[in-house]
Amino acid sequence: MKAPWNFIRYFPLAQRLIKRGKIPALLFAVARKSSSKRGLFKGLREDLALLQALCVAWWRGEYRAISPNALIAVVAGLLYFLSPIDAIPDWLPGLGFVDDLAVLGWVMRKWSGELEAFKVWRQAQTADRQASLQRLPALDEPKAGGQPS
């Protein structure tokens, strides 16, 4: 399955972001943008919430059963969502999130097995732990296993 146009260039950016320990900053930016955009489709909000919860669980070391390539694709998808320079500018009413939807849809389909495994894992957690996955890490919260790399 071929990645959407122009999306591949976000993979090296995602790798650097992960390596530098910047996932909390990314998650805050995604949360800020998604909460301020009333025009987001319900499905897009749900996909964003799932990808954010996965990143939170990975960051905290609670869930590591995801391949490095899948994690990079998830982070790249979130970066694409944030980017003001994409195929269709987000400020265009009714159309601005179509390309974001396509990119996130590709991530959801391409990595469906791994994302489904995360959903199953998340459902098996206690209610408190599930709620903690909805809370973003503090910007200075160290990655599990030590300081952010």
PyMOL CGO cylinders between C-alpha atoms (Angstrom):
from pymol import cmd
from pymol.cgo import CYLINDER

trace = [
    CYLINDER, 0.00, 0.00, 0.00, 1.61, 3.20, -1.18, 0.3, 1, 1, 1, 1, 1, 1,
    CYLINDER, 1.61, 3.20, -1.18, 1.87, 6.15, 1.23, 0.3, 1, 1, 1, 1, 1, 1,
    CYLINDER, 1.87, 6.15, 1.23, -0.06, 9.33, 0.34, 0.3, 1, 1, 1, 1, 1, 1,
    CYLINDER, -0.06, 9.33, 0.34, 1.68, 11.96, -1.74, 0.3, 1, 1, 1, 1, 1, 1,
    CYLINDER, 1.68, 11.96, -1.74, 4.29, 13.97, 0.15, 0.3, 1, 1, 1, 1, 1, 1,
    CYLINDER, 4.29, 13.97, 0.15, 3.87, 11.95, 3.36, 0.3, 1, 1, 1, 1, 1, 1,
    CYLINDER, 3.87, 11.95, 3.36, 7.17, 10.05, 3.12, 0.3, 1, 1, 1, 1, 1, 1,
    CYLINDER, 7.17, 10.05, 3.12, 9.13, 13.22, 3.85, 0.3, 1, 1, 1, 1, 1, 1,
    CYLINDER, 9.13, 13.22, 3.85, 7.67, 13.23, 7.38, 0.3, 1, 1, 1, 1, 1, 1,
    CYLINDER, 7.67, 13.23, 7.38, 9.31, 9.89, 8.31, 0.3, 1, 1, 1, 1, 1, 1,
    CYLINDER, 9.31, 9.89, 8.31, 12.83, 11.27, 8.93, 0.3, 1, 1, 1, 1, 1, 1,
    CYLINDER, 12.83, 11.27, 8.93, 11.29, 14.12, 10.93, 0.3, 1, 1, 1, 1, 1, 1,
    CYLINDER, 11.29, 14.12, 10.93, 9.38, 11.58, 13.02, 0.3, 1, 1, 1, 1, 1, 1,
    CYLINDER, 9.38, 11.58, 13.02, 12.53, 9.54, 13.64, 0.3, 1, 1, 1, 1, 1, 1,
    CYLINDER, 12.53, 9.54, 13.64, 14.38, 12.63, 14.87, 0.3, 1, 1, 1, 1, 1, 1,
    CYLINDER, 14.38, 12.63, 14.87, 11.47, 13.69, 17.07, 0.3, 1, 1, 1, 1, 1, 1,
    CYLINDER, 11.47, 13.69, 17.07, 11.32, 10.25, 18.72, 0.3, 1, 1, 1, 1, 1, 1,
    CYLINDER, 11.32, 10.25, 18.72, 15.09, 10.11, 19.17, 0.3, 1, 1, 1, 1, 1, 1,
    CYLINDER, 15.09, 10.11, 19.17, 15.19, 13.58, 20.73, 0.3, 1, 1, 1, 1, 1, 1,
    CYLINDER, 15.19, 13.58, 20.73, 12.40, 12.77, 23.20, 0.3, 1, 1, 1, 1, 1, 1,
    CYLINDER, 12.40, 12.77, 23.20, 9.94, 15.34, 21.85, 0.3, 1, 1, 1, 1, 1, 1,
    CYLINDER, 9.94, 15.34, 21.85, 6.79, 13.19, 21.85, 0.3, 1, 1, 1, 1, 1, 1,
    CYLINDER, 6.79, 13.19, 21.85, 5.16, 15.15, 24.71, 0.3, 1, 1, 1, 1, 1, 1,
    CYLINDER, 5.16, 15.15, 24.71, 5.55, 18.43, 22.79, 0.3, 1, 1, 1, 1, 1, 1,
    CYLINDER, 5.55, 18.43, 22.79, 4.07, 16.80, 19.68, 0.3, 1, 1, 1, 1, 1, 1,
    CYLINDER, 4.07, 16.80, 19.68, 1.10, 15.47, 21.65, 0.3, 1, 1, 1, 1, 1, 1,
    CYLINDER, 1.10, 15.47, 21.65, 0.38, 18.88, 23.17, 0.3, 1, 1, 1, 1, 1, 1,
    CYLINDER, 0.38, 18.88, 23.17, 0.48, 20.51, 19.75, 0.3, 1, 1, 1, 1, 1, 1,
    CYLINDER, 0.48, 20.51, 19.75, -1.88, 17.89, 18.29, 0.3, 1, 1, 1, 1, 1, 1,
    CYLINDER, -1.88, 17.89, 18.29, -4.27, 18.27, 21.24, 0.3, 1, 1, 1, 1, 1, 1,
    CYLINDER, -4.27, 18.27, 21.24, -4.24, 22.05, 20.88, 0.3, 1, 1, 1, 1, 1, 1,
    CYLINDER, -4.24, 22.05, 20.88, -4.91, 21.95, 17.15, 0.3, 1, 1, 1, 1, 1, 1,
    CYLINDER, -4.91, 21.95, 17.15, -7.58, 19.25, 17.30, 0.3, 1, 1, 1, 1, 1, 1,
    CYLINDER, -7.58, 19.25, 17.30, -9.46, 20.95, 20.14, 0.3, 1, 1, 1, 1, 1, 1,
    CYLINDER, -9.46, 20.95, 20.14, -9.48, 24.29, 18.35, 0.3, 1, 1, 1, 1, 1, 1,
    CYLINDER, -9.48, 24.29, 18.35, -10.82, 22.93, 15.06, 0.3, 1, 1, 1, 1, 1, 1,
    CYLINDER, -10.82, 22.93, 15.06, -14.57, 22.44, 15.10, 0.3, 1, 1, 1, 1, 1, 1,
    CYLINDER, -14.57, 22.44, 15.10, -14.52, 21.24, 11.50, 0.3, 1, 1, 1, 1, 1, 1,
    CYLINDER, -14.52, 21.24, 11.50, -12.78, 17.96, 12.32, 0.3, 1, 1, 1, 1, 1, 1,
    CYLINDER, -12.78, 17.96, 12.32, -14.69, 14.86, 11.34, 0.3, 1, 1, 1, 1, 1, 1,
    CYLINDER, -14.69, 14.86, 11.34, -15.70, 12.55, 14.18, 0.3, 1, 1, 1, 1, 1, 1,
    CYLINDER, -15.70, 12.55, 14.18, -13.60, 9.75, 12.69, 0.3, 1, 1, 1, 1, 1, 1,
    CYLINDER, -13.60, 9.75, 12.69, -10.56, 12.01, 12.51, 0.3, 1, 1, 1, 1, 1, 1,
    CYLINDER, -10.56, 12.01, 12.51, -10.96, 12.95, 16.17, 0.3, 1, 1, 1, 1, 1, 1,
    CYLINDER, -10.96, 12.95, 16.17, -11.22, 9.26, 17.12, 0.3, 1, 1, 1, 1, 1, 1,
    CYLINDER, -11.22, 9.26, 17.12, -8.15, 8.34, 15.07, 0.3, 1, 1, 1, 1, 1, 1,
    CYLINDER, -8.15, 8.34, 15.07, -6.17, 11.19, 16.62, 0.3, 1, 1, 1, 1, 1, 1,
    CYLINDER, -6.17, 11.19, 16.62, -7.22, 10.11, 20.12, 0.3, 1, 1, 1, 1, 1, 1,
    CYLINDER, -7.22, 10.11, 20.12, -6.11, 6.52, 19.45, 0.3, 1, 1, 1, 1, 1, 1,
    CYLINDER, -6.11, 6.52, 19.45, -2.76, 7.59, 18.03, 0.3, 1, 1, 1, 1, 1, 1,
    CYLINDER, -2.76, 7.59, 18.03, -2.19, 9.99, 20.92, 0.3, 1, 1, 1, 1, 1, 1,
    CYLINDER, -2.19, 9.99, 20.92, -3.03, 7.30, 23.50, 0.3, 1, 1, 1, 1, 1, 1,
    CYLINDER, -3.03, 7.30, 23.50, -0.60, 4.93, 21.78, 0.3, 1, 1, 1, 1, 1, 1,
    CYLINDER, -0.60, 4.93, 21.78, 2.16, 7.54, 21.91, 0.3, 1, 1, 1, 1, 1, 1,
    CYLINDER, 2.16, 7.54, 21.91, 1.43, 8.26, 25.58, 0.3, 1, 1, 1, 1, 1, 1,
    CYLINDER, 1.43, 8.26, 25.58, 1.57, 4.55, 26.47, 0.3, 1, 1, 1, 1, 1, 1,
    CYLINDER, 1.57, 4.55, 26.47, 4.78, 4.10, 24.48, 0.3, 1, 1, 1, 1, 1, 1,
    CYLINDER, 4.78, 4.10, 24.48, 6.38, 7.20, 26.02, 0.3, 1, 1, 1, 1, 1, 1,
    CYLINDER, 6.38, 7.20, 26.02, 5.61, 6.03, 29.53, 0.3, 1, 1, 1, 1, 1, 1,
    CYLINDER, 5.61, 6.03, 29.53, 6.92, 2.53, 28.79, 0.3, 1, 1, 1, 1, 1, 1,
    CYLINDER, 6.92, 2.53, 28.79, 3.54, 0.93, 29.41, 0.3, 1, 1, 1, 1, 1, 1,
    CYLINDER, 3.54, 0.93, 29.41, 3.15, -0.37, 25.86, 0.3, 1, 1, 1, 1, 1, 1,
    CYLINDER, 3.15, -0.37, 25.86, 6.11, -1.33, 23.72, 0.3, 1, 1, 1, 1, 1, 1,
    CYLINDER, 6.11, -1.33, 23.72, 4.50, -4.01, 21.53, 0.3, 1, 1, 1, 1, 1, 1,
    CYLINDER, 4.50, -4.01, 21.53, 4.66, -1.82, 18.46, 0.3, 1, 1, 1, 1, 1, 1,
    CYLINDER, 4.66, -1.82, 18.46, 7.24, -2.07, 15.72, 0.3, 1, 1, 1, 1, 1, 1,
    CYLINDER, 7.24, -2.07, 15.72, 9.62, 0.86, 15.28, 0.3, 1, 1, 1, 1, 1, 1,
    CYLINDER, 9.62, 0.86, 15.28, 8.29, 1.41, 11.74, 0.3, 1, 1, 1, 1, 1, 1,
    CYLINDER, 8.29, 1.41, 11.74, 4.70, 1.58, 12.97, 0.3, 1, 1, 1, 1, 1, 1,
    CYLINDER, 4.70, 1.58, 12.97, 5.65, 4.06, 15.70, 0.3, 1, 1, 1, 1, 1, 1,
    CYLINDER, 5.65, 4.06, 15.70, 7.49, 6.22, 13.16, 0.3, 1, 1, 1, 1, 1, 1,
    CYLINDER, 7.49, 6.22, 13.16, 4.45, 6.15, 10.86, 0.3, 1, 1, 1, 1, 1, 1,
    CYLINDER, 4.45, 6.15, 10.86, 2.14, 7.15, 13.73, 0.3, 1, 1, 1, 1, 1, 1,
    CYLINDER, 2.14, 7.15, 13.73, 4.38, 10.05, 14.74, 0.3, 1, 1, 1, 1, 1, 1,
    CYLINDER, 4.38, 10.05, 14.74, 4.78, 11.07, 11.08, 0.3, 1, 1, 1, 1, 1, 1,
    CYLINDER, 4.78, 11.07, 11.08, 0.99, 11.08, 10.71, 0.3, 1, 1, 1, 1, 1, 1,
    CYLINDER, 0.99, 11.08, 10.71, 0.64, 13.35, 13.72, 0.3, 1, 1, 1, 1, 1, 1,
    CYLINDER, 0.64, 13.35, 13.72, 3.35, 15.63, 12.33, 0.3, 1, 1, 1, 1, 1, 1,
    CYLINDER, 3.35, 15.63, 12.33, 1.51, 15.80, 8.99, 0.3, 1, 1, 1, 1, 1, 1,
    CYLINDER, 1.51, 15.80, 8.99, -1.70, 16.72, 10.83, 0.3, 1, 1, 1, 1, 1, 1,
    CYLINDER, -1.70, 16.72, 10.83, 0.16, 19.61, 12.47, 0.3, 1, 1, 1, 1, 1, 1,
    CYLINDER, 0.16, 19.61, 12.47, 1.89, 20.81, 9.35, 0.3, 1, 1, 1, 1, 1, 1,
    CYLINDER, 1.89, 20.81, 9.35, 0.55, 24.05, 7.88, 0.3, 1, 1, 1, 1, 1, 1,
    CYLINDER, 0.55, 24.05, 7.88, 2.22, 23.08, 4.61, 0.3, 1, 1, 1, 1, 1, 1,
    CYLINDER, 2.22, 23.08, 4.61, 0.34, 20.11, 3.26, 0.3, 1, 1, 1, 1, 1, 1,
    CYLINDER, 0.34, 20.11, 3.26, -1.58, 19.21, 0.11, 0.3, 1, 1, 1, 1, 1, 1,
    CYLINDER, -1.58, 19.21, 0.11, -4.75, 21.10, 1.09, 0.3, 1, 1, 1, 1, 1, 1,
    CYLINDER, -4.75, 21.10, 1.09, -4.40, 24.04, 3.53, 0.3, 1, 1, 1, 1, 1, 1,
    CYLINDER, -4.40, 24.04, 3.53, -6.34, 23.44, 6.75, 0.3, 1, 1, 1, 1, 1, 1,
    CYLINDER, -6.34, 23.44, 6.75, -7.97, 26.86, 6.65, 0.3, 1, 1, 1, 1, 1, 1,
    CYLINDER, -7.97, 26.86, 6.65, -10.07, 25.95, 3.57, 0.3, 1, 1, 1, 1, 1, 1,
    CYLINDER, -10.07, 25.95, 3.57, -13.61, 25.38, 4.91, 0.3, 1, 1, 1, 1, 1, 1,
    CYLINDER, -13.61, 25.38, 4.91, -14.85, 21.85, 4.35, 0.3, 1, 1, 1, 1, 1, 1,
    CYLINDER, -14.85, 21.85, 4.35, -11.71, 20.73, 2.51, 0.3, 1, 1, 1, 1, 1, 1,
    CYLINDER, -11.71, 20.73, 2.51, -8.83, 21.63, 4.78, 0.3, 1, 1, 1, 1, 1, 1,
    CYLINDER, -8.83, 21.63, 4.78, -8.68, 18.31, 6.61, 0.3, 1, 1, 1, 1, 1, 1,
    CYLINDER, -8.68, 18.31, 6.61, -9.27, 16.00, 3.63, 0.3, 1, 1, 1, 1, 1, 1,
    CYLINDER, -9.27, 16.00, 3.63, -5.55, 15.38, 3.12, 0.3, 1, 1, 1, 1, 1, 1,
    CYLINDER, -5.55, 15.38, 3.12, -5.02, 14.95, 6.87, 0.3, 1, 1, 1, 1, 1, 1,
    CYLINDER, -5.02, 14.95, 6.87, -7.83, 12.41, 6.86, 0.3, 1, 1, 1, 1, 1, 1,
    CYLINDER, -7.83, 12.41, 6.86, -6.21, 10.59, 3.93, 0.3, 1, 1, 1, 1, 1, 1,
    CYLINDER, -6.21, 10.59, 3.93, -2.81, 10.43, 5.64, 0.3, 1, 1, 1, 1, 1, 1,
    CYLINDER, -2.81, 10.43, 5.64, -4.20, 9.31, 8.99, 0.3, 1, 1, 1, 1, 1, 1,
    CYLINDER, -4.20, 9.31, 8.99, -6.48, 6.84, 7.20, 0.3, 1, 1, 1, 1, 1, 1,
    CYLINDER, -6.48, 6.84, 7.20, -3.43, 5.39, 5.47, 0.3, 1, 1, 1, 1, 1, 1,
    CYLINDER, -3.43, 5.39, 5.47, -1.63, 5.03, 8.81, 0.3, 1, 1, 1, 1, 1, 1,
    CYLINDER, -1.63, 5.03, 8.81, -4.72, 3.38, 10.32, 0.3, 1, 1, 1, 1, 1, 1,
    CYLINDER, -4.72, 3.38, 10.32, -5.02, 0.90, 7.41, 0.3, 1, 1, 1, 1, 1, 1,
    CYLINDER, -5.02, 0.90, 7.41, -1.32, 0.19, 6.93, 0.3, 1, 1, 1, 1, 1, 1,
    CYLINDER, -1.32, 0.19, 6.93, -0.74, -0.51, 10.61, 0.3, 1, 1, 1, 1, 1, 1,
    CYLINDER, -0.74, -0.51, 10.61, -4.23, -1.81, 11.44, 0.3, 1, 1, 1, 1, 1, 1,
    CYLINDER, -4.23, -1.81, 11.44, -2.92, -5.02, 13.03, 0.3, 1, 1, 1, 1, 1, 1,
    CYLINDER, -2.92, -5.02, 13.03, -0.64, -3.18, 15.41, 0.3, 1, 1, 1, 1, 1, 1,
    CYLINDER, -0.64, -3.18, 15.41, -3.25, -0.54, 16.21, 0.3, 1, 1, 1, 1, 1, 1,
    CYLINDER, -3.25, -0.54, 16.21, -5.85, -3.24, 16.86, 0.3, 1, 1, 1, 1, 1, 1,
    CYLINDER, -5.85, -3.24, 16.86, -3.42, -4.99, 19.22, 0.3, 1, 1, 1, 1, 1, 1,
    CYLINDER, -3.42, -4.99, 19.22, -3.01, -1.68, 21.08, 0.3, 1, 1, 1, 1, 1, 1,
    CYLINDER, -3.01, -1.68, 21.08, -6.80, -1.28, 21.33, 0.3, 1, 1, 1, 1, 1, 1,
    CYLINDER, -6.80, -1.28, 21.33, -7.10, -4.80, 22.79, 0.3, 1, 1, 1, 1, 1, 1,
    CYLINDER, -7.10, -4.80, 22.79, -4.30, -4.05, 25.27, 0.3, 1, 1, 1, 1, 1, 1,
    CYLINDER, -4.30, -4.05, 25.27, -5.92, -0.73, 26.22, 0.3, 1, 1, 1, 1, 1, 1,
    CYLINDER, -5.92, -0.73, 26.22, -9.31, -2.37, 26.79, 0.3, 1, 1, 1, 1, 1, 1,
    CYLINDER, -9.31, -2.37, 26.79, -7.70, -4.91, 29.12, 0.3, 1, 1, 1, 1, 1, 1,
    CYLINDER, -7.70, -4.91, 29.12, -6.36, -2.13, 31.37, 0.3, 1, 1, 1, 1, 1, 1,
    CYLINDER, -6.36, -2.13, 31.37, -8.10, -0.82, 34.47, 0.3, 1, 1, 1, 1, 1, 1,
    CYLINDER, -8.10, -0.82, 34.47, -10.36, 2.21, 34.10, 0.3, 1, 1, 1, 1, 1, 1,
    CYLINDER, -10.36, 2.21, 34.10, -7.77, 4.36, 35.89, 0.3, 1, 1, 1, 1, 1, 1,
    CYLINDER, -7.77, 4.36, 35.89, -5.01, 3.26, 33.56, 0.3, 1, 1, 1, 1, 1, 1,
    CYLINDER, -5.01, 3.26, 33.56, -7.23, 3.85, 30.50, 0.3, 1, 1, 1, 1, 1, 1,
    CYLINDER, -7.23, 3.85, 30.50, -7.96, 7.34, 31.79, 0.3, 1, 1, 1, 1, 1, 1,
    CYLINDER, -7.96, 7.34, 31.79, -4.23, 7.99, 32.30, 0.3, 1, 1, 1, 1, 1, 1,
    CYLINDER, -4.23, 7.99, 32.30, -3.68, 7.28, 28.59, 0.3, 1, 1, 1, 1, 1, 1,
    CYLINDER, -3.68, 7.28, 28.59, -5.97, 10.21, 27.82, 0.3, 1, 1, 1, 1, 1, 1,
    CYLINDER, -5.97, 10.21, 27.82, -3.77, 12.52, 29.90, 0.3, 1, 1, 1, 1, 1, 1,
    CYLINDER, -3.77, 12.52, 29.90, -0.83, 13.92, 28.02, 0.3, 1, 1, 1, 1, 1, 1,
    CYLINDER, -0.83, 13.92, 28.02, 2.62, 13.60, 29.56, 0.3, 1, 1, 1, 1, 1, 1,
    CYLINDER, 2.62, 13.60, 29.56, 4.17, 16.70, 31.04, 0.3, 1, 1, 1, 1, 1, 1,
    CYLINDER, 4.17, 16.70, 31.04, 6.56, 18.43, 28.68, 0.3, 1, 1, 1, 1, 1, 1,
    CYLINDER, 6.56, 18.43, 28.68, 9.41, 17.65, 31.06, 0.3, 1, 1, 1, 1, 1, 1,
    CYLINDER, 9.41, 17.65, 31.06, 8.25, 14.12, 31.88, 0.3, 1, 1, 1, 1, 1, 1,
    CYLINDER, 8.25, 14.12, 31.88, 11.15, 11.77, 31.23, 0.3, 1, 1, 1, 1, 1, 1,
    CYLINDER, 11.15, 11.77, 31.23, 10.66, 8.86, 28.89, 0.3, 1, 1, 1, 1, 1, 1,
    CYLINDER, 10.66, 8.86, 28.89, 10.34, 5.52, 30.66, 0.3, 1, 1, 1, 1, 1, 1,
    CYLINDER, 10.34, 5.52, 30.66, 13.73, 4.14, 31.47, 0.3, 1, 1, 1, 1, 1, 1,
    CYLINDER, 13.73, 4.14, 31.47, 15.40, 7.49, 32.10, 0.3, 1, 1, 1, 1, 1, 1,
    CYLINDER, 15.40, 7.49, 32.10, 15.76, 10.90, 30.65, 0.3, 1, 1, 1, 1, 1, 1,
    CYLINDER, 15.76, 10.90, 30.65, 14.35, 11.68, 27.20, 0.3, 1, 1, 1, 1, 1, 1,
    CYLINDER, 14.35, 11.68, 27.20, 16.91, 10.79, 24.58, 0.3, 1, 1, 1, 1, 1, 1,
]
cmd.load_cgo(trace, "trace")
